[in-house]
Amino acid sequence: MGKSAALKITLELERAELMARDGVATSVQFQKIISQVSKEVTGDGLHSPSVREYFTEWMGTIKRKNAPATLERYANTVRLFLESLGDLAKQPARGLTPRHIEAFMSRRLDSGVAPKTVIVDIKTLSSGLRRAEAFGIIDKNPVPAVKLPKNVSTEREVFASEDVQKLVQAAPNQDWQTLILTGFYFGARLGDCINMRWENIDTTNGLLVYHQKKTGKKVVVPLHMHFIRHLGHISTTNAEGFLCPTLAGKTPGGKHGLSEGFKRIVKRAGLDLMIVQGKGKRKFARRTFHSLRHSFNSVLANAGISEEVRMRLTGHSSRETHAKYTHTNVEPLKHAIDAMPILRAAP
């Protein structure tokens, strides 16, 4: 390094020191100076992509490792975080601090988002920033320094079999009856239930076979006698395409979405939604359509069905689902489904 380069570095450092004394220096300005010093000494400045550039790159690296629904959630969190940063999103990622994370967290909570959702958002950011730290893009992940909000419990309550019977009776039409019974007898999520088609029904072996939207896993559930009877009933008017054709195109969320529609059915059935107060003004129902999934698991657990079998039926198992199910490994599943009750009122 020549004398002129050394003199330039010295002057830059002195300028930074003066700026710090005057209280006008920022971490980004210091990083620029350090990068300049690195360039003068080694011929290469510090690799420091902007926050936006880094998270765009990170999203590209995780596409093959996550299900589409997970990627959509990650992308939404990143979008909201970049929006909260404003022009700072164009600054080097190395300048991110715990204060930026706290500001994002506060903004989300102030908008009425549930603490549980905000915690998931922060953990998503932490996942991306851990990689940035490992790759030397940032010096330290700022997320662990931030205290997460206290989570308000919104654990779902279950429906007893007599409650499910009331829900079916209170349903406004046949498709809603089918949707409720699908959630109860298969423990499937709302998004999977509304996408069930007749082709998912294996009548030869008495099975429902589908791939979960959230995880991409293949799930096989034996048909319960009550559901078989219901299929026979609806097949007189609908025997192809979606099992719930009038509901299939609707989204779960929104004022007129399926989730709110289900809550109206709960009220019509005379059942308690079990509303709890969240943080701020927002309230949550502990009885939602997802409660049917909990009910399914609860009935099986109370009947003494092993956790392993229950995980296979709900798709919660971490092991890869078998490509084909032999008579031997489907038998315990059929035994488990037999433990589900037959509702007294025929749909």
VEXBA-634750 format. One record per residue (C-alpha): residue in three letters; x, y, z; residue number from 1. Coordinates in pm, 1 decimal. Example, Ala and Ser with C-alpha at 12.3 -4.5 7.8 and 13.67 -1.06 7.14 Angstrom:
ALA/1230.0/-450.0/780.0/1 .
SER/1367.0/-106.0/714.0/2 .
END
This chain:
MET/0.0/0.0/0.0/1 .
GLY/144.8/336.8/-106.9/2 .
LYS/183.9/649.8/107.4/3 .
SER/-106.8/823.3/-67.2/4 .
ALA/-342.2/532.2/9.8/5 .
ALA/-229.2/520.8/371.8/6 .
LEU/-279.2/896.2/404.9/7 .
LYS/-629.4/867.1/256.6/8 .
ILE/-722.9/592.2/503.2/9 .
THR/-589.0/797.1/794.7/10 .
LEU/-791.3/1098.9/685.9/11 .
GLU/-1105.7/890.3/649.2/12 .
LEU/-1064.0/743.8/997.7/13 .
GLU/-1006.0/1087.6/1146.1/14 .
ARG/-1320.9/1210.9/971.9/15 .
ALA/-1516.5/922.5/1117.4/16 .
GLU/-1382.0/1000.7/1464.1/17 .
LEU/-1489.0/1364.5/1435.2/18 .
MET/-1833.2/1264.3/1313.1/19 .
ALA/-1869.9/1027.9/1607.9/20 .
ARG/-1775.4/1303.7/1851.6/21 .
ASP/-2031.3/1534.6/1697.1/22 .
GLY/-2293.1/1260.2/1713.3/23 .
VAL/-2364.4/1260.6/1340.4/24 .
ALA/-2197.5/934.9/1239.1/25 .
THR/-2413.4/632.0/1160.8/26 .
SER/-2328.4/262.0/1152.2/27 .
VAL/-2377.8/266.1/775.9/28 .
GLN/-2121.4/546.5/735.3/29 .
PHE/-1871.2/356.7/948.3/30 .
GLN/-1927.7/48.4/733.9/31 .
LYS/-1859.5/249.0/418.5/32 .
ILE/-1532.9/373.1/565.8/33 .
ILE/-1430.4/21.8/673.5/34 .
SER/-1519.4/-108.6/328.6/35 .
GLN/-1307.6/167.8/173.5/36 .
VAL/-1014.6/75.3/398.7/37 .
SER/-1055.7/-290.5/298.9/38 .
LYS/-1057.1/-191.5/-66.9/39 .
GLU/-739.6/16.8/-28.3/40 .
VAL/-557.0/-263.4/155.7/41 .
THR/-684.0/-577.7/-20.0/42 .
GLY/-829.0/-438.6/-341.3/43 .
ASP/-1174.7/-562.9/-248.2/44 .
GLY/-1440.3/-388.6/-39.5/45 .
LEU/-1661.1/-568.0/211.6/46 .
HIS/-1940.6/-767.6/54.1/47 .
SER/-2248.5/-590.7/185.6/48 .
PRO/-2569.5/-630.0/-15.6/49 .
SER/-2864.8/-414.1/75.7/50 .
VAL/-3132.0/-554.9/306.8/51 .
ARG/-3366.9/-590.5/10.0/52 .
GLU/-3102.2/-761.2/-204.6/53 .
TYR/-3011.5/-1004.3/70.5/54 .
PHE/-3365.8/-1113.4/152.6/55 .
THR/-3447.1/-1147.5/-217.7/56 .
GLU/-3147.4/-1376.0/-251.7/57 .
TRP/-3243.0/-1570.0/61.1/58 .
MET/-3595.5/-1634.8/-67.5/59 .
GLY/-3442.9/-1774.2/-384.1/60 .
THR/-3225.6/-2019.4/-189.3/61 .
ILE/-3512.6/-2171.6/10.1/62 .
LYS/-3759.6/-2232.8/-272.4/63 .
ARG/-3676.2/-2600.8/-308.4/64 .
LYS/-3671.2/-2665.8/64.3/65 .
ASN/-4019.7/-2549.5/159.4/66 .
ALA/-4381.1/-2610.9/64.6/67 .
PRO/-4557.6/-2340.5/-142.0/68 .
ALA/-4771.4/-2232.6/156.3/69 .
THR/-4459.2/-2187.2/371.5/70 .
LEU/-4285.3/-1987.7/99.7/71 .
GLU/-4589.7/-1763.6/66.9/72 .
ARG/-4581.4/-1695.4/441.3/73 .
TYR/-4206.8/-1622.5/432.6/74 .
ALA/-4249.1/-1389.4/134.7/75 .
ASN/-4526.0/-1198.8/310.9/76 .
THR/-4311.0/-1151.5/623.2/77 .
VAL/-4015.6/-1027.6/416.8/78 .
ARG/-4240.0/-788.0/223.0/79 .
LEU/-4382.7/-641.1/543.0/80 .
PHE/-4036.4/-609.8/700.2/81 .
LEU/-3897.8/-424.5/397.7/82 .
GLU/-4200.4/-194.3/403.7/83 .
SER/-4137.5/-115.8/769.8/84 .
LEU/-3775.5/-23.3/690.3/85 .
GLY/-3869.6/215.0/410.1/86 .
ASP/-3557.7/365.0/247.9/87 .
LEU/-3339.5/175.8/496.5/88 .
ALA/-3414.1/-139.4/295.3/89 .
LYS/-3172.9/1.9/33.5/90 .
GLN/-2893.6/30.4/291.5/91 .
PRO/-2637.4/-246.9/357.5/92 .
ALA/-2774.4/-544.2/549.3/93 .
ARG/-2476.2/-510.4/781.9/94 .
GLY/-2647.1/-204.2/929.4/95 .
LEU/-2947.7/-396.2/1066.5/96 .
THR/-2984.7/-361.4/1443.2/97 .
PRO/-3221.7/-493.6/1711.3/98 .
ARG/-3402.9/-158.2/1694.8/99 .
HIS/-3508.5/-228.6/1337.3/100 .
ILE/-3651.7/-563.7/1445.5/101 .
GLU/-3829.7/-404.7/1742.9/102 .
ALA/-3979.8/-134.3/1520.7/103 .
PHE/-4115.3/-398.7/1282.5/104 .
MET/-4255.6/-600.1/1572.4/105 .
SER/-4426.9/-295.3/1721.7/106 .
ARG/-4574.2/-200.3/1385.9/107 .
ARG/-4722.8/-547.3/1342.7/108 .
LEU/-4869.9/-553.8/1694.0/109 .
ASP/-5013.0/-202.8/1654.6/110 .
SER/-5191.2/-313.9/1337.7/111 .
GLY/-5387.2/-567.2/1544.0/112 .
VAL/-5197.6/-881.6/1439.7/113 .
ALA/-5197.8/-1160.4/1698.5/114 .
PRO/-4878.9/-1194.3/1908.1/115 .
LYS/-4849.0/-1555.2/1793.4/116 .
THR/-4836.6/-1441.1/1430.2/117 .
VAL/-4580.8/-1170.5/1511.1/118 .
ILE/-4361.4/-1427.7/1686.0/119 .
VAL/-4370.5/-1642.1/1371.1/120 .
ASP/-4275.1/-1335.0/1164.2/121 .
ILE/-3975.3/-1258.7/1386.6/122 .
LYS/-3860.2/-1621.4/1379.8/123 .
THR/-3881.9/-1612.7/1000.1/124 .
LEU/-3655.4/-1307.5/988.9/125 .
SER/-3418.1/-1472.9/1233.7/126 .
SER/-3391.4/-1776.6/1008.1/127 .
GLY/-3282.2/-1557.7/717.4/128 .
LEU/-3044.8/-1348.3/927.8/129 .
ARG/-2877.4/-1655.5/1080.3/130 .
ARG/-2770.8/-1744.6/728.3/131 .
ALA/-2647.9/-1389.4/672.1/132 .
GLU/-2436.0/-1416.3/987.4/133 .
ALA/-2296.5/-1754.5/884.5/134 .
PHE/-2200.7/-1615.8/544.0/135 .
GLY/-2033.8/-1308.9/694.7/136 .
ILE/-2285.3/-1071.0/537.3/137 .
ILE/-2372.0/-931.8/880.9/138 .
ASP/-2160.5/-941.0/1195.2/139 .
LYS/-2436.1/-1068.2/1423.4/140 .
ASN/-2798.6/-1169.5/1393.0/141 .
PRO/-2991.1/-885.8/1567.6/142 .
VAL/-3304.8/-1090.8/1643.0/143 .
PRO/-3192.1/-1274.0/1963.1/144 .
ALA/-3144.6/-937.1/2133.4/145 .
VAL/-3514.6/-857.2/2090.5/146 .
LYS/-3769.5/-960.7/2351.5/147 .
LEU/-4062.6/-1131.0/2181.6/148 .
PRO/-4421.7/-1037.5/2271.6/149 .
LYS/-4607.9/-1245.9/2524.6/150 .
ASN/-4823.5/-1492.9/2339.7/151 .
VAL/-5191.8/-1495.7/2427.7/152 .
SER/-5313.9/-1855.4/2426.1/153 .
THR/-5565.7/-1921.1/2151.4/154 .
GLU/-5541.7/-2297.8/2166.8/155 .
ARG/-5836.3/-2451.2/1988.6/156 .
GLU/-6116.5/-2612.3/2184.9/157 .
VAL/-6266.4/-2936.5/2058.4/158 .
PHE/-6621.4/-3020.6/1956.1/159 .
ALA/-6788.4/-3321.1/2117.0/160 .
SER/-6965.9/-3562.5/1880.8/161 .
GLU/-7305.2/-3420.1/1983.6/162 .
ASP/-7172.2/-3072.4/1899.3/163 .
VAL/-7071.4/-3188.1/1551.8/164 .
GLN/-7420.2/-3330.4/1508.5/165 .
LYS/-7564.1/-2986.8/1593.1/166 .
LEU/-7327.2/-2821.5/1345.5/167 .
VAL/-7440.2/-3052.9/1065.7/168 .
GLN/-7803.8/-2982.3/1147.8/169 .
ALA/-7738.9/-2606.2/1154.3/170 .
ALA/-7549.1/-2609.7/822.1/171 .
PRO/-7726.3/-2396.5/557.7/172 .
ASN/-7684.8/-2650.3/276.0/173 .
GLN/-7555.0/-2991.6/173.9/174 .
ASP/-7205.9/-2870.2/83.1/175 .
TRP/-7154.4/-2721.2/428.7/176 .
GLN/-7267.7/-3051.5/580.7/177 .
THR/-7010.1/-3234.8/369.0/178 .
LEU/-6738.7/-2986.0/465.4/179 .
ILE/-6807.0/-3024.9/838.3/180 .
LEU/-6814.2/-3404.7/818.7/181 .
THR/-6490.6/-3405.2/617.2/182 .
GLY/-6317.4/-3199.6/884.1/183 .
PHE/-6446.4/-3421.9/1162.8/184 .
TYR/-6398.2/-3766.7/1008.8/185 .
PHE/-6062.9/-3701.1/839.3/186 .
GLY/-5902.9/-3436.5/1061.9/187 .
ALA/-5810.4/-3236.4/752.9/188 .
ARG/-5742.9/-2862.7/743.0/189 .
LEU/-6003.5/-2629.5/594.3/190 .
GLY/-5796.7/-2561.1/280.9/191 .
ASP/-5765.0/-2934.8/213.8/192 .
CYS/-6131.2/-3005.6/290.6/193 .
ILE/-6265.4/-2757.9/35.8/194 .
ASN/-6036.3/-2903.6/-232.4/195 .
MET/-6144.2/-3266.6/-180.1/196 .
ARG/-6268.0/-3425.6/-502.1/197 .
TRP/-6446.4/-3747.9/-580.7/198 .
GLU/-6124.6/-3874.8/-730.8/199 .
ASN/-5969.0/-3859.3/-382.4/200 .
ILE/-6211.1/-4132.8/-276.9/201 .
ASP/-6074.7/-4484.7/-326.6/202 .
THR/-6400.4/-4679.7/-317.7/203 .
THR/-6228.4/-5013.3/-384.1/204 .
ASN/-6022.8/-4998.8/-65.7/205 .
GLY/-6246.9/-4764.2/131.9/206 .
LEU/-5990.3/-4485.8/161.8/207 .
LEU/-5956.0/-4111.5/122.7/208 .
VAL/-5619.4/-4024.7/-34.1/209 .
TYR/-5498.8/-3665.7/-62.8/210 .
HIS/-5187.4/-3447.1/-48.5/211 .
GLN/-5178.7/-3178.5/218.0/212 .
LYS/-5151.7/-2828.0/77.6/213 .
LYS/-4941.9/-2708.9/372.4/214 .
THR/-4679.8/-2985.9/376.8/215 .
GLY/-4720.1/-3163.6/42.7/216 .
LYS/-4741.3/-3495.6/229.3/217 .
LYS/-4959.8/-3777.5/112.0/218 .
VAL/-5224.9/-3869.7/368.1/219 .
VAL/-5440.2/-4182.9/363.6/220 .
VAL/-5747.0/-4207.4/587.6/221 .
PRO/-5996.2/-4497.0/585.8/222 .
LEU/-6358.0/-4400.3/522.4/223 .
HIS/-6583.6/-4403.3/827.2/224 .
MET/-6924.4/-4570.1/795.1/225 .
HIS/-7111.6/-4244.2/858.6/226 .
PHE/-6916.2/-4065.5/587.5/227 .
ILE/-6976.4/-4352.6/343.4/228 .
ARG/-7349.5/-4313.1/403.6/229 .
HIS/-7320.4/-3939.4/348.5/230 .
LEU/-7135.5/-3996.7/19.7/231 .
GLY/-7419.3/-4222.2/-91.3/232 .
HIS/-7664.2/-3944.8/-9.1/233 .
ILE/-7485.5/-3665.8/-197.8/234 .
SER/-7397.8/-3885.9/-496.1/235 .
THR/-7759.1/-3863.7/-609.2/236 .
THR/-7700.1/-3498.4/-704.2/237 .
ASN/-7321.3/-3473.6/-725.7/238 .
ALA/-7089.4/-3758.9/-818.0/239 .
GLU/-6791.6/-3590.5/-985.7/240 .
GLY/-6560.8/-3294.3/-937.3/241 .
PHE/-6543.1/-3134.2/-591.4/242 .
LEU/-6720.5/-3289.9/-295.1/243 .
CYS/-6835.8/-2937.7/-199.7/244 .
PRO/-6872.7/-2768.2/-541.0/245 .
THR/-7037.3/-2446.5/-420.2/246 .
LEU/-6765.0/-2385.1/-160.4/247 .
ALA/-6456.9/-2498.1/-353.7/248 .
GLY/-6381.3/-2159.2/-506.8/249 .
LYS/-6408.1/-1963.8/-182.1/250 .
THR/-6118.8/-1853.4/35.8/251 .
PRO/-6097.0/-1926.6/409.4/252 .
GLY/-6024.2/-1567.4/515.8/253 .
GLY/-6213.7/-1242.0/489.1/254 .
LYS/-6547.4/-1120.1/616.0/255 .
HIS/-6733.2/-1343.6/371.8/256 .
GLY/-6480.0/-1628.8/380.0/257 .
LEU/-6537.2/-1985.4/491.8/258 .
SER/-6389.8/-1933.3/838.9/259 .
GLU/-6644.5/-1663.9/921.0/260 .
GLY/-6916.0/-1873.7/757.4/261 .
PHE/-6831.9/-2160.1/991.0/262 .
LYS/-6849.8/-1929.9/1294.2/263 .
ARG/-7200.3/-1830.0/1191.5/264 .
ILE/-7295.9/-2198.6/1182.0/265 .
VAL/-7151.0/-2245.7/1531.6/266 .
LYS/-7371.0/-1963.0/1658.7/267 .
ARG/-7675.8/-2098.7/1471.9/268 .
ALA/-7615.2/-2436.4/1635.8/269 .
GLY/-7630.8/-2269.2/1976.3/270 .
LEU/-7268.3/-2347.1/2056.9/271 .
ASP/-7013.9/-2123.5/2226.7/272 .
LEU/-6735.0/-1985.9/2005.8/273 .
MET/-6529.5/-1939.5/2325.9/274 .
ILE/-6403.3/-1590.6/2243.5/275 .
VAL/-6086.1/-1482.7/2424.5/276 .
GLN/-5927.0/-1138.8/2443.4/277 .
GLY/-5601.8/-1101.7/2254.7/278 .
LYS/-5352.0/-821.9/2289.1/279 .
GLY/-5509.4/-482.5/2223.3/280 .
LYS/-5859.5/-474.0/2078.4/281 .
ARG/-5847.1/-799.6/1886.3/282 .
LYS/-6041.4/-1104.1/2003.1/283 .
PHE/-6009.5/-1468.1/1900.6/284 .
ALA/-6246.2/-1764.0/1879.2/285 .
ARG/-6111.9/-2082.0/2033.2/286 .
ARG/-6369.2/-2280.2/1838.1/287 .
THR/-6307.0/-2258.7/1465.1/288 .
PHE/-6314.7/-2502.7/1175.4/289 .
HIS/-5964.6/-2612.1/1280.8/290 .
SER/-6124.0/-2734.8/1605.5/291 .
LEU/-6268.0/-3023.2/1402.9/292 .
ARG/-5910.9/-3137.6/1336.5/293 .
HIS/-5841.4/-3122.6/1710.1/294 .
SER/-6167.1/-3308.3/1774.1/295 .
PHE/-6062.6/-3585.4/1536.1/296 .
ASN/-5731.0/-3627.3/1714.7/297 .
SER/-5893.4/-3604.5/2058.4/298 .
VAL/-6152.5/-3874.5/1988.1/299 .
LEU/-5881.5/-4111.3/1868.2/300 .
ALA/-5656.6/-4033.6/2166.4/301 .
ASN/-5942.2/-4097.3/2412.0/302 .
ALA/-6009.3/-4428.2/2234.6/303 .
GLY/-5652.9/-4537.9/2307.0/304 .
ILE/-5521.8/-4501.3/1950.8/305 .
SER/-5143.2/-4469.0/1952.8/306 .
GLU/-4977.8/-4137.2/1879.5/307 .
GLU/-4795.2/-4290.1/1583.0/308 .
VAL/-5121.3/-4391.9/1414.7/309 .
ARG/-5283.7/-4055.5/1491.2/310 .
MET/-4986.3/-3873.1/1337.8/311 .
ARG/-5019.0/-4079.0/1021.7/312 .
LEU/-5387.6/-4000.6/993.9/313 .
THR/-5341.3/-3625.6/1042.8/314 .
GLY/-5019.7/-3601.2/839.8/315 .
HIS/-4816.5/-3479.3/1138.0/316 .
SER/-4556.3/-3755.1/1114.5/317 .
SER/-4204.9/-3643.8/1033.1/318 .
ARG/-4138.7/-3966.4/844.0/319 .
GLU/-4201.3/-3983.0/471.9/320 .
THR/-4541.6/-4125.1/388.4/321 .
HIS/-4523.4/-4457.5/209.2/322 .
ALA/-4591.5/-4437.0/-163.7/323 .
LYS/-4828.7/-4733.6/-135.2/324 .
TYR/-5021.0/-4870.3/161.6/325 .
THR/-5043.1/-5245.2/193.2/326 .
HIS/-5332.1/-5423.2/362.6/327 .
THR/-5111.8/-5472.5/668.8/328 .
ASN/-5022.9/-5108.2/732.8/329 .
VAL/-5371.1/-4974.7/651.7/330 .
GLU/-5536.7/-5213.1/898.2/331 .
PRO/-5441.5/-5018.7/1214.5/332 .
LEU/-5568.4/-4703.1/1044.6/333 .
LYS/-5904.7/-4866.6/977.3/334 .
HIS/-5919.3/-4982.8/1337.6/335 .
ALA/-5853.6/-4625.6/1448.8/336 .
ILE/-6127.9/-4476.7/1228.7/337 .
ASP/-6376.0/-4728.5/1367.0/338 .
ALA/-6330.0/-4549.7/1699.9/339 .
MET/-6491.2/-4235.8/1555.6/340 .
PRO/-6860.0/-4201.0/1652.7/341 .
ILE/-7155.3/-4236.8/1420.4/342 .
LEU/-7362.7/-3920.7/1447.5/343 .
ARG/-7726.6/-3988.1/1533.4/344 .
ALA/-7873.5/-3743.3/1286.8/345 .
ALA/-7836.6/-3850.4/925.9/346 .
PRO/-7734.8/-3557.1/702.3/347 .
END
